[in-house]
């Protein structure tokens, strides 16, 4: 394809750019799917509004799914072991939300 542009006196274009243009045409109308897994819920309204605006701006390009998992509670002065245990539980909650990859 790059030779065609040269034969027609168009400005030379790299093969990477031509490939990118071709992929763009093939994926036109196809939205990327994004799953965002978060720990805990947003408490402040301004953060909720920011997320809502961000999702609205991404909507034409992607399908965004936000999954919130529960935040583990810790005592007032947690030990390192308690912190580690809470992080492990949150990590397991996140891991359960990740879909299995087909083989």
C-alpha positions as CSV (number, residue, x, y, z in Angstrom):
1,X,0.0,0.0,0.0
2,X,2.9,2.4,0.7
3,X,4.1,2.1,-2.9
4,X,0.6,3.2,-4.1
5,X,1.0,6.6,-2.3
6,X,4.4,7.1,-3.9
7,X,3.0,6.2,-7.4
8,X,0.2,8.7,-7.0
9,X,2.6,11.5,-5.8
10,X,1.1,11.6,-2.4
11,X,3.4,12.3,0.6
12,X,5.2,9.2,1.7
13,X,3.7,7.6,4.8
14,X,5.2,5.0,7.1
15,X,4.0,1.5,7.1
16,X,3.0,1.8,10.7
17,X,0.7,4.7,10.0
18,X,-1.0,2.8,7.2
19,X,-1.5,-0.2,9.4
20,X,-3.0,2.0,12.1
21,X,-5.4,3.5,9.5
22,X,-6.4,0.0,8.4
23,X,-7.0,-1.2,11.9
24,X,-9.0,2.0,12.6
25,X,-11.3,1.2,9.7
26,X,-11.7,-2.4,10.8
27,X,-12.6,-1.6,14.4
28,X,-14.8,1.3,13.5
29,X,-17.9,1.1,15.7
30,X,-16.4,-1.5,18.0
31,X,-16.0,-0.3,21.6
32,X,-13.3,-1.3,23.9
33,X,-14.6,-2.9,27.1
34,X,-13.1,-1.7,30.4
35,X,-13.8,-3.2,33.8
36,X,-12.5,-1.0,36.7
37,X,-12.5,-2.8,40.0
38,X,-12.3,-0.5,43.0
39,X,-12.0,-1.2,46.8
40,X,-14.6,0.8,48.8
41,X,-17.1,3.4,47.8
42,X,-16.6,7.1,47.1
43,X,-17.9,9.2,49.9
44,X,-17.4,12.8,48.7
45,X,-20.0,14.1,46.2
46,X,-17.3,15.9,44.1
47,X,-15.5,12.6,43.5
48,X,-18.8,10.9,42.5
49,X,-19.5,13.8,40.1
50,X,-16.0,13.5,38.6
51,X,-16.4,9.8,38.0
52,X,-19.8,10.4,36.4
53,X,-18.3,13.0,34.1
54,X,-15.4,10.8,33.2
55,X,-17.7,7.9,32.3
56,X,-19.8,10.2,30.2
57,X,-16.8,11.4,28.2
58,X,-15.6,7.8,27.7
59,X,-19.0,6.5,26.6
60,X,-18.5,7.1,22.8
61,X,-15.3,5.1,22.8
62,X,-15.6,2.4,25.5
63,X,-18.0,0.4,27.5
64,X,-16.9,1.1,31.0
65,X,-18.0,-1.0,34.0
66,X,-17.1,0.0,37.5
67,X,-17.2,-2.8,40.1
68,X,-16.9,-1.9,43.8
69,X,-15.8,-4.5,46.3
70,X,-16.1,-4.1,50.0
71,X,-13.4,-2.5,52.0
72,X,-12.1,-4.5,54.9
73,X,-12.5,-2.9,58.3
74,X,-9.5,-2.6,60.6
75,X,-9.3,-2.0,64.4
76,X,-8.2,1.4,65.7
77,X,-4.5,0.4,66.0
78,X,-4.0,-2.6,63.7
79,X,-1.0,-4.8,63.8
80,X,1.0,-5.6,60.7
81,X,-0.6,-9.1,60.6
82,X,-4.1,-7.6,60.7
83,X,-3.3,-5.1,57.9
84,X,-1.8,-8.0,55.9
85,X,-4.9,-10.1,56.5
86,X,-7.2,-7.3,55.4
87,X,-5.2,-6.7,52.2
88,X,-5.3,-10.4,51.4
89,X,-9.1,-10.4,51.8
90,X,-9.5,-7.4,49.6
91,X,-7.1,-8.9,47.0
92,X,-9.2,-12.1,47.0
93,X,-12.4,-10.0,46.5
94,X,-10.7,-8.3,43.5
95,X,-9.5,-11.6,42.1
96,X,-13.1,-13.0,42.2
97,X,-14.2,-10.0,40.0
98,X,-11.7,-10.7,37.2
99,X,-13.4,-12.8,34.5
100,X,-11.7,-16.1,33.5
101,X,-9.7,-15.9,30.3
102,X,-10.9,-18.4,27.7
103,X,-8.2,-20.9,26.7
